[in-house]
Amino acid sequence: MMNLLLRLTILSLALIVSALHAAPISIESIARQPAISSVSMSVDGKHLAAIVSAPGSEHRDTALATWDLDNIDKGPVITPSGDKMKFIRARALKAGKVSVTGRQEMTAALGGCGEGNDLGAEATFIFKTYLTDSDHSEFEEAFESGDRMLGASQTTKRCAELTTTAGMVSLMPLDPKNVIIRRTNMLDFTSNYYEYDLTSGKIDLRFRGSPEASPGLFHPRTGKLLTRTAMKSKGGNEYERSIEIRNPETGEFEVHEPLTTMLTDRVQMQVVGIDDDTGKYYVLTDKFSNLVQAWTYDPKARSFADEALLAHPKFSIASLGFDSRPDSFNEIISFTVAGPVYETTYVEPEMRSIHEGLKQAFPDRNVSITNYNNDLSRVLFQTSSNRHPVGYHILEDRKSVKNLGNQRPWIEPEDLGEQSWITYEARDGMEIPALLDLPAGWNEEEDDPLPLVVNPHGGPWSRDFGGWDASGWVPFLTSRGFAVLRPQYRGSQGLGRDLWVAGDAEWGQKMQDDKADGAKWLVEQGIADSDRMVIFGYSYGGFAAAAATVRPDTPFRCAISGAPVTNLTRLGNRWSQNRTQRLLQGVTVRGMDPTKNADKAHIPILLYVGSRDVRTPDRHAQEFYKAVKDRVPARLEIIEDMPHQMPWYYRHHEETLTLIEGFLEDECGLGEI
């Protein structure tokens, strides 16, 4: 058998299809576990927590790392993942405590619980969060209580292992040791909310949950519940969603009609904060606009302000930032716009000065402040761009920057090209936004049109953001000479309600037109070569690749379908474990069914899915493969132990990227052009 590294080298060279000035990024560079990720600083600024590549693992396993920031030069305390439970997320809290989440393979009958529950004995994963201290002296399951399982059946206990039954809700930054947590009673599946002492484990009930209402905003200073959300059936598939506000005089929760919406209208309404001086609430909503804006709401007058507090002409307001320093606690300090990237603007002078200084120090990257201590002597921030994997840094005493490291220091920025946010017109006139990445060194005036990969995102109620692509697919492809288009097709969420609802019942139809029209537009612009265009997607994107295989007017010469859904009837009926979500989104899953149209398949397709994927089980890919394999060149690969969501193991990236690269060269024929 040909040596794997030699084969990868040969394939990499074969796929350099333009005379560009960059080296292809190796499969190993993307398969490796990040050198450092999930970095956070404790509220008091004394400790740092992160997930790092386990020493001696050659970047194939993870470890928990914590630093004492008063003695940072000593280096971190490191605890590698176990043989079975692998660390994937970490968070520095306070009172010297750190939380770390692990993931472990599990095969069992799900008994009606969790995704994939109709599949009998199913291979899946369980997630557990642990509390430890900065020295990692011991690990205990976070926020759990054994008495909640007294009297529960074995099936219920197994369900508790599969689902998140406890978690932190509010950090309460002014309190030195208490947080707000949630605990779910697995006997009746209701959640109660408690104040939890990180040092002693003592709890104090704050809100008793019910099937009818869920908590909303807890005051970050006191932990008192201020709002809750209730759902009320209006008959059929219609629900009324009301936000109730606690009356400070009576203590009772009251329905506020201006905050009430019908679920099927899909109006976003989120109470995100309160002004302590006026008692007015800050609300993010698209009730008054196609885009989400920030508004103030007066609970006494039961009315919104006359105009928006914050609005952007092209993008939604993603969040408001509230100060955690005692002297200015809970005052608005920043706002973030969900543009091509998340762009934060600071309105508080000190923080604005710091942020502007950091942007000047890293002019080619997006700068995001993630944590800071009370006197701003320690500020943790991140930097990234489409060329630069996420880097982590600490600003000390507002004078010097200590670089903690970046996720993939082995990536050379010069190997990656330009990224831009574009819009193009679909065949029916709708404007479709998109991200376009081009190879390094390509010049439109001097070089030939490029091979193109159209890479639709999953969801579909989601969207792409610019900057570093955490999946690694975009830099992998652009460094091999491909242009990559990521269309924000109709049905994408977060770019306006008009674009979002336009995808309803248009799977494989107008949603699919948007991908094909983007490819054709790039041909017209002289960027893409019409004979060398590919569609590659994962999850919903995998559906789009399967749909392209059977559509007669597809502009693509081949399709790569990762973790696809291909049977719309089955998908719509089992869209979510949450009945309300199923009624809301499941009914929109209609359109052209790829499996029912398999007789029209006319381009080669690669399908792959993980053996532990319970979100899009392999039966979808299996069914479609069997229906098209005698009509077109088709491959199906089941990736052992791979889940639906990242992070994946090293071998998962290695195997899938090798499949993709080989398929593009062989079945798709791009390596021979």
N, C-alpha and C positions, 0 to 999 in steps of 0.2 A: 504494500500500500504506500502511495506517495506520502512522504512526510507532510504533516498538516501545515506546518509553518511555510514549507516550500510551496505547497499548493496555494496558500493564501497569498504569498508573494506574487506567484504567477498570475493569479486572478486579478490582484490589485493592479498589476502592470497592464493587463489586458483591457481593463476598464478605464484607463486614462485615455479618454477619447478626444481631448483637445490639447493643444500645445500650451498648457498652462504652466504656471510658475510655482507650484506647490506640490508637496509630497502627500500621497494618500495616507490618511490616518489609519493605523493598523487596527484590526479587529481586537487585538489584545488591549490596545489603549482604551477602547470603549468597554470591553468586558471586565476590566479590573474594577474592584471595589474602589470608590473614591478614597483618596488619601485622608480627607476630612470632610465631614458633612454634619448637618443637624446641630449647628453650634449655637449656644445660648449662654447668657450671663445671668447670674442670680440677681435678685432685686437689689441687694446691698452692694453689688459690684465686687464681691469677694471671691466668687468661684465661677468657673467656666466648665461647661459640659459639652461633649461632642461624641459623635460616632466616628471612629478612625479605622483605617485598615489595620487588622491584627498583625502585630509584629511576627515576622517569620512566615506569614501566610502567602507571600508574594501577591498581595492585593486580592486574595481570593476569599477572605473572611473578614468579619468585622469585630470591633471591640468598643467598649465604653471607655472614654477618657475624661478625666476631670483635672482641672488645674486650680491651684491656689494662686490667685492673681497677685497676692502680696509677695509671693515667691515663685513667680512664673518661670524664672530661669532654671528652677529645679526640674522642670518638665512635668508631664502629667502622670497621674495614677491611671494605670491601664488594666482593664479586666477583659480578656477575650471572650467572645461568645462561647457557649457550650457546644457540645457535639450536636445537640438537637435544637435547642433554642438559640436563635440568631438575633442579636441586637440590630434594630433598624432605625430607632429614633431615640433621642435623649433631650432632656430639658433640665436646666439648672433652675431650682425653685428659690427657696429661702430657708433660713434656720439650718443651713448646712446640708439641705436635702436635695437630691437629684432624682428625677424619674427617668426610667428607661423602658422602652417597649421592645419586646421580643416576639419573634414569629417562629412557629414550629409546625412541622408537617403532622397531619392527623388523618387517619382513615377510619371512618366509622359510619354507621347508619345515622343520618341526620335527624330522623324522626320528625319531619315537618319543620325543622328549624334552620334558618339561614338560607343563603343562596344555594341553589342546586338541591333543595330538600326532596325533590321528587325522584332522585336518582338512586335511591337505596343506599348501599354502602358506598360512600363517596370519599374520594381523596381530596382533602382540602387543607386549610391551615387554621391554627388557633393563634390568637394574639393575647399577650399578657403584658401588663404594665407593672413594673416593680419600683419600689422606693429604696434608695440606698443613701449613704452619706458620701462626702467627698473623698473618703478613704476606701470606699467600697468594702467596709468591714462586714456587712451582711446585706442580703437582698430579701425583701418581703413583698408579697403581692400588694399592690397599691390600692388603698381605699376599700378593700373587700371586707366582708363580714360573713362568717360561716353560718350564722343563725338564719340568714336569708334563705338558706337551702334546706333547712330542717323540714322534713316531710316531703321533700321533692322526690320525684321518680328518677330513675337512672337516665331516662330520656331527657328529662328537664335539666338534670345536672350536666349532661353532655351538651345540651343547648347553651347552658351558661358558659361552658368552655368556649363555644364557637362565637358567641356574641359578646360585645363589650358591656358588662354588667355594672361597671363602676368607672368613674372618670372625674377629672377636675373640670370645673365650670368657670371659676373665677379665682385669680391669684391674690386678690385683695392686697395690693402692694404696700399699703401703709401699715398693715398688721404684720408684726414680726414673725408670726408662726402659724396663723390660721389661713385656710383657703376654703372655698365653697366646692363641694363635691356632689356627685350624683351617684345614687345606688339604686339598681333595679331589682325589685322583688320578683324572682322567677316563678313564683306561684301564681301571681296575677298580672305580671308584666307591667306594673306601674313603677314609676321612678319617684323616689323621695330625694330631697336636697338638704344637705347638712353643712354646717360649719365644722371643719375638720382641723384638729390640732396636729401639725406635722411632727411635733416633738413627742407627743404622748399617745396619739391615736384617738383622743377623746372627741366625741361628736355631739353636735347640738342641732336638732331638727329645725330647718328654716322653712321648708315648703313641702307639703305632702301632695304628691302627684295624683292624677286621676286620668282615666281614659279620655275625659272630655277636655282637659286643659294641660298645657305644658308651659313651663316657666319661660320668661323672656329676659328682661334686663334685671340683673342684680346690681345694686349700687356698689361700685368698686371700693368705696370707703367703708361702708358698714356691712355689706353682704346682704342687705335687706332686699327682698324681691319687690320690684316696682311695677313690672308688667307681666302679663301672661297671655298666652294665645289659646283661643278656644275654637273648635270646629263644630259646626251644627249642620246636620243634614237638612236640605231644603227639598228633598224628594228626588228620586231617580239618581242620576250621577252628579247632582249639584250640591255643593257645600258652601256654606258661609264661613269665612275666616274672620274672626274678630280679635282685635287686640284690646285687652282689658287693662285698665290702669288702676292701681291702688289709690283710693281716696285717702289722703294723709290725715283727714279728720276722723273718718269712721274706720279706717283700716280695711274696708271692703273693696273688692275689685269691681270696677264698673265698665260696662261696654261703652266704647266711644265710636259713634257712627262714622265720623270722618276717617277712622282707621280701619273700618270694616270693608272687606272686599268679597266678591264672589270668586271662588277658587278657579272656575273655568275662565275668568277674565285675565288671569295670570298677571295681575298687577302686583308688583313687588312692594312690600311694606315692611320695613324693619326699623324698630326703635333701637338706636345704638348708643344713646347717652342722655344725660340730663344736665341742665344748667342749674347748679346748686343755688345761685342767687335768685333766679326768677321762677324756678320750678318747671320751666319749659323743657320739652323733650326734643332731642335731635332725631330726625327720621330720614332714612334713605328710601326714596320711593320714585317710581316712574308713573305715579298717578296723574301728574300734570304734564307729562312729556313722554316722548318716545324713549328718552334716556333716563337713567336713574340720576336724581338730583338730591341734594341735602336741603332739608326744610326744618324749620322749628315748628313745634306744635304746642299750643297752650291748652293744658288740660282743664283749666278753669273756664275759659271761654269756649272750649271744645272746638277749636278752629286752628287751621294752619295760618302761618303768616301770609301777608299779601303777595310776597315774592320769595323765590328760592334763596336760601342762604348761600349755596354754592351750586353752580351749574357749569357745564362745559359744552361748547357748541357741537362737538363731534363724538365725545365719549362719555361714559357714565362715571359718576363719582363712586369709587370702590369702597372708601372707608374714611372715617374721621379719626384722627389721632388725639388722644387725651393724655395730658401730662400726668406723670406718676410722682413728681417731686412734691414734697409736703407743702411748700409755700404756694404752689400754683396747681395743686392737685385737682384733677378732673376738668381743667380748663382745656379748650381746644388748642392743640399745639400744631396740628398739621392736617392736611387732607391729601388723599391719593386718588389720582385719575387713572382709570383702567383704559389707557391708550394702547399703542403698539406694545409698550411695556408699562408696568406699574410705575407711575411717576409721582413722587411725593413732593409736596411743597410745604415748607414750614412757615407758619405765620408768627410764631413766637421768636423775638429777635435773637436771643442767644442760640437757640437751636438752628435758626436760619443761617446765622453766621458760621456755625460749625459745619452745617451741611454744605454750604457754598464753598467753604474752604476745602472740604474733602472732594467735592466735584472738580475743583481746580487741580487737586493733586492727582486725580484719576480721570483726566479729561476724555478718555476714550471708552469709559465704562459707566454703567448706571450704578449709582451709589445709594444704598439703602441702610439707614440707621435702624438697628434691631433692638438694642438694649442700651441703657445708660444708668449711672448711679445718681444719687441726689445732687451732688455738687458738680456733675459733669466732668469729673476728673478721669472717669473711664467711660468710653463710648465704644460699644461693639458695633461694627458696621460690615456690610457685604459689598463687594463689587462684582460686576459681571458684564459681559456683552456677548454677542453671537460668536466672537472670536476667543473670548476669555471665559473659561469655566469659573464657577462661583468661587471667589476668594474671601477669606475672613481676616479681619484686622481689628486691632484695638487702638484707639486714640488715647494716649496717656497725657493727662494734665494739659490737654489742648495744645500740645507742642509736638509730640513725636508719635509716629505710627509704628506699632509692632505688628508685623505680618504673621498671622498664625498658620497660613498655608492656603492652598486652593485645592479644589476637589480633584483636579487632574493636571498636576504640574507638568506632566510629560507631553501635554498638547502644546504644539507650537502655534501661536496666533497667526503667524504669516502663512500657515497652511490653509487658512480659511478666508473666504471672500466677503463680499458685501451683502448686507441684509437691508431690505426696504419694505415699507408698508405701502401697498398699492390698492387701487380699486379698479375694477373693470365692470363692464356692462354685460349682464346675462342676456340671453336671446329675447326675454320678455321685457327687458328694460330695467330690471332691478339692479341696483348697484351692489356689487359683491366686494367686500374688503378681503385682503389676503396678505400674507407674508411671502416675500420672494427672496430666496437666498441664491447667490451666484458663486461660482468657483473663484478662487483667488487668481488674479492675473488676467481674467477674461475681459476683453475690450470689445464692446458692441461694434465699433467702427472698423476694427481690424480683424476680429476673429469670426469664425463660422458660427452659425447657430448651434446651440447646445442640446444634448440629450436632456430630457426633462422627466422628473418624477413629480407627479401630483400626489400630495400626501395629506389627505383629509383627516381631521382629528376625530377622536372618539366622542362618545356622548349619546346622541348628537347634541344634547343640551349642555354645551361647553363651548370653549373657544381656545384659540392659540394666543400666546404672548411671545413677543420677540425676546431677544437675548439668547443666552446659552440654552441649547436644546438638551434637556436632561435625559431624554431617551438615547441620545447619541446618533440617531438616524440621520439627522440633517447634516452634521459635520462629516459623518461617514460618507454620505453621498456627494456632497459638494466637493470634498477633497479628492473624489474620483472623477471630477469633471462634469457632474450633473448640476443643472439648475433644479431647485426644489421649490415648488409652489404649494403653500398651505392655504387653501381657500377657506374663508369663513362663510361657508355656504348657508343658504336659508335654513333655519332650524338651529343655527348656532345661537347660544345664549350669551348675553353680556354686551352686545353691540346694538342694542335697541330692540324694543318689543316687535316692531314691524318685521325686522329680519327674522326674529325668533319664531313668531307664529306663522310666518310664511312657509315654514317647513312642515306644518301639520299635514299628515296624510299624503306627503309627497316623497316618501322614501322611494328611491330608484327612479323618480320622475323629475320634477323640477329641482329637487335637491341634487340629483345626479347631473342635470343640465349644467348646474353651476360649476361642477368640476371640469366637465368637458369644455365649457365655454371659456374657462380660465386658460386651459391648455391652448385652445385655438387663438385666444387673444395674444398669448406669448409668441405664437408663430407669426401673427400679423406684425408684432413689434420687432421681429427679427431676432428674438432671444432664443426661441425653441425651434428645434428641427422636427418637422411634422412626421418624419419617418422613425423618430427615436423617442417616443413618448410612452411613459409607463405610469400606471396608477398603483400606489402602495399605501395601504391603510391598515389600522389595527382597531379591533372592537367594532364600533360603528364604521370606522374607516375600512375594516375588513368586509363589512357588508357592501360598502361602496365599490370595493374592488371586485367582489363577486357580481354585483349588478352590472359593472362595466363589461364583464365577460360575456354577458348575454344580451346587452343592448346593441341593436344593429348599427347605430350611428356612432359607436365609441371611437374616439381618436387614438386610443392606446393600442400598442402592439402586444402588450402582455399585462398581467395583473398579479399583484402579490397581496394576499389576503390573510392577515394575522388575526387570530381569535375572532373569526367572523360570526355573525348571525346571518342566516340565509332563509329562515322560515318565518315570515312575518306573523302568521296566525299564531304559531306557538309562542313567539316572542311577546306579542301584545297581550296574550292571556296571562303571561307569567312575568310581566315587566318588573315588578317589585314586590317585596314582602310587605310593604306598606300599602294598605288598600287605597288610601287617599291618593298616594303617588301613582298607583296603578290606574286609578280612574282618571287622573289628571294627564299623565303622560302616555299610558298604555293605549288610550283611545286614539292617539295621534300616530301610532305606528301602523300606517297603512300605505299602500302604494303598489309598486311593482315587486313581486316576489321572485327573487332569483331562482329558487329551486323549481317553482312552477314554470319557469321560462328556460329551464336548462337545455331544452332542445335547440335553443338559439345560440348556444355558446360557440364562439368563433375565434377566441384568442387564447394563448396559453395562460395557465394560472398555477401559482404556487399557493397552497393553503397550509397554515401551521397553527397549532394551538397547544397549550400546556395541558399535561395530564391532570394537574390540580386546578384547572380553571373551572370554577363553578358558576362564574358569571355568564360566560358564553361557552357552555360545555361542548366537547368535541363532536357531539352528535350533529351539530349544525354543519361543521366542516365535512364530516363523514358523509352526510346525506348529499351535500352538493358535489363532493368529489365523485361519488358513485354515479351521479346523474350526468356528469360532463366528461368523465375520463375516457370514454370511447369516442368522444367528439373532437376534443382538443388535447394537446399535450398538457397533462395535469399531474401535479405532485401533491401529496398530503403527508405531512410530518407531525407526529405527536411528540412534543418536547417533554421529556420525563421530568416530573416534579415542578414544572413551571406553573406559577399562579397567573391570574389575569393581570393584576397590578404589579408594577415595579415597587420595590427593588427586586431584581432577579439575582440568581446566583451567577457567578462567573461563567459557568458552563452554558447557562441559558443564552446569554448574549453571544457567546462564542458560536454556539450551534445555529442560532437564528441568523446571525449576520453571515455566517458561512453559507447557509442555505440561500439567502438573498443574493449574495455575490455570485454564487454558482449559477443560480437560475437566470440572473440577468445576462450572464455570459453565454450560457448554453441554450436553454429553451427559448429565451427572449432574443438571443442572437446579438446582443449589443457589443459583446467583446470582439466580434468579428468585423465590426464596421470601422 
